[in-house]
Amino acid sequence: MNRDAKGPSVLAAAFAASIPVLLGYVTIGIAFGLLLVRSGLPWWLAPVMSVVIYAGAAQFMAVGLFAAGTGILEIAALTLFLNARHAVYGLSMLERYAPFGKHKPYLIYALTDETYGILTTVEAPALAHKGAFYAAVSALNQSYWVLGTALGAIVGGLIPFDTTGLDFALTALFIVLLVEQTRSVRKSLPYLVAAFSTALSLIAIGPKNLLIASIGLSILLILPFKRRLERA
């Protein structure tokens, strides 16, 4: 009998694959927790948001909106717009997730940028159930985030901190994941298209709606090369 979907080999492999996210999420989570309590919000809101919302950039944004007294409808609209990018790469996971019935709802909920980066570059262990591996990676990543945000909020409530510059931690994690992607996908075209699309979008519309515009433009420009990249 092999240690299939429930064996320690799957959890061990998931943990090994998620170590970059562990280091990033705990660090960024602590930064988020510190910012949250610094804004005058109760510490317990950090882990609750991380369980219910689980969206790093949106949570950082929400802290400022809560502190400014923004209405619920405005917060919901801004969060939807900020996380619209998930629909773009989420579509590419439909076929991967299709066979994983009982795991599928959580896999969809827990699909963050960082989890996507791991699941599209790391293979499940031999003989392991892919759905269990994907679920383990997703659950571990969320647990790192919940742990980090709770620690930051608790410590921030006890010890005063200067939080200047802490919001850069999220950008640093994306840089680490980009390095991991370049090591796995050794084709220059996708990165050149992404860089060109970002630069053009920045010039054309400015930084305010840069993310959505650059993602959309990247998709349009890379589609003609899709078959060639898949064969490669």
Long-range contacts (C-beta under 8 A, 24 or more apart in sequence): 2-127, 3-128, 4-127, 4-128, 4-129, 4-132, 5-128, 5-129, 5-131, 5-132, 6-132, 7-128, 9-125, 9-128, 10-124, 10-125, 10-128, 10-129, 10-132, 10-133, 10-136, 11-136, 13-124, 13-125, 13-128, 13-133, 13-136, 14-133, 14-136, 14-137, 14-140, 15-136, 15-140, 17-118, 17-122, 17-137, 18-118, 18-137, 18-140, 18-141, 18-144, 20-114, 20-118, 20-176, 20-177, 20-180, 21-114, 21-115, 21-118, 21-140, 21-141, 21-144, 21-173, 22-140, 22-144, 24-114, 24-169, 24-172, 24-173, 24-176, 24-177, 25-56, 25-114, 25-141, 25-144, 25-145, 25-148, 25-173, 26-144, 26-147, 26-148, 26-151, 27-148, 27-169, 27-173, 28-56, 28-145, 28-148, 28-169, 28-170, 28-173, 29-144, 29-145, 29-146, 29-147, 29-148, 29-149, 29-150, 29-151, 29-152, 30-148, 30-149, 30-151, 30-152, 30-155, 31-152, 31-163, 31-166, 31-167, 31-169, 32-56, 32-59, 32-60, 32-63, 32-148, 32-149, 32-152, 33-148, 33-149, 33-150, 33-151, 33-152, 33-153, 33-154, 33-155, 33-156, 34-152, 34-153, 34-155, 34-156, 34-161, 34-163, 34-166, 35-60, 35-63, 35-152, 35-163, 35-166, 35-167, 36-63, 36-149, 36-152, 36-153, 36-156, 37-152, 37-153, 37-156, 37-157, 38-156, 38-161, 38-163, 39-63, 39-64, 39-66, 39-67, 40-67, 41-66, 41-67, 43-153, 43-154, 43-156, 43-157, 44-153, 45-153, 46-149, 46-150, 46-152, 46-153, 47-146, 47-149, 47-150, 47-153, 49-149, 50-142, 50-145, 50-146, 50-149, 50-150, 51-142, 51-146, 54-109, 54-110, 54-112, 54-142, 54-145, 55-79, 55-82, 55-83, 55-112, 56-112, 56-145, 56-170, 57-82, 57-83, 57-170, 58-82, 58-83, 59-149, 60-167, 60-170, 81-212, 82-211, 84-212, 85-113, 85-211, 85-212, 85-215, 86-111, 88-215, 88-216, 88-219, 89-113, 89-116, 92-120, 93-119, 96-130, 96-134, 97-134, 99-130, 99-131, 100-130, 100-131, 100-134, 100-135, 102-131, 103-131, 103-132, 103-134, 103-135, 104-131, 106-135, 106-138, 106-139, 107-131, 107-134, 107-135, 107-138, 110-138, 110-139, 110-141, 110-142, 111-138, 112-141, 113-174, 113-177, 114-141, 114-173, 114-177, 115-141, 117-177, 117-180, 117-181, 121-180, 121-181, 121-184, 121-185, 187-229, 187-232, 189-222, 189-225, 189-229, 190-222, 190-229, 193-218, 193-221, 193-222, 194-218, 196-221, 197-221
